């Protein structure tokens, strides 16, 4: 039994979304996690997970590791008295700690493959909810946007605690995603923003309000077929993220390179302080923007069509 889950990019509103402002995110279908579950000839539960450099019996992984928790939460949910004998492999083209949702994609792909293999497939809301619980181990206090976009595998307009809304795209648009190669756990950047917010609440609340307006306008431009107008909004969103201290020299350099190479706008995407940035381009320019980003030090780029 095989199941897969996409990576994700945050288009607008990262961090502000933790403070109940709206954000937009979309799945990236070219970069996925795949989980495969097979019967095992030897007793026990065997895991092959190159992304965490783990090959062996699941019990050798700490019980509070997010991947162990996927198994234990699922077995509990399915009321299994003893873990079955299984061989599970996880393959991923998503870099870890790069803001592309690799942790949530692992949880979603595993929950689906395991529950289907055990003949008790979980509904998407339950996959989403269970992934959210596991995201807390990776991220501390996540908003829930990563698990939502990945579990539902569709673009989302997300407000914490509210029913998940998708958005319609009147016209597809092209993004170049580029990785700084600097690993940046979301937990740390979210924790950093929380400390600054506690110290200077009014200023940060005002920044989050500005970003909320950007997300709302962006949704409007996407739905009314004016994606080129997103470029300027990306630039503004990036500036607010800089003010929130979640950009970095590497991210700023790639953002500047993309703009110089003809992108309509660019910003960091996800937790920041490393990880990935995104640039809006027209289709014809995507390759040359990607090349410019590689020359400027991006360790990997991908071109993706949204919607
Ligand atoms: C991470 O992809 C997005 C953040 O806003 C964290 C979250 O929403 O949980 C930085």
Boltz pocket constraint, residues with backbone or C-beta under 6 A from the ligand:
constraints:
  - pocket:
      binder: B
      contacts: [[A, 10], [A, 13], [A, 14], [A, 15], [A, 16], [A, 17], [A, 18], [A, 99], [A, 139], [A, 141], [A, 142], [A, 143], [A, 144], [A, 145], [A, 146], [A, 186], [A, 190], [A, 270], [A, 271]]
      max_distance: 6.0
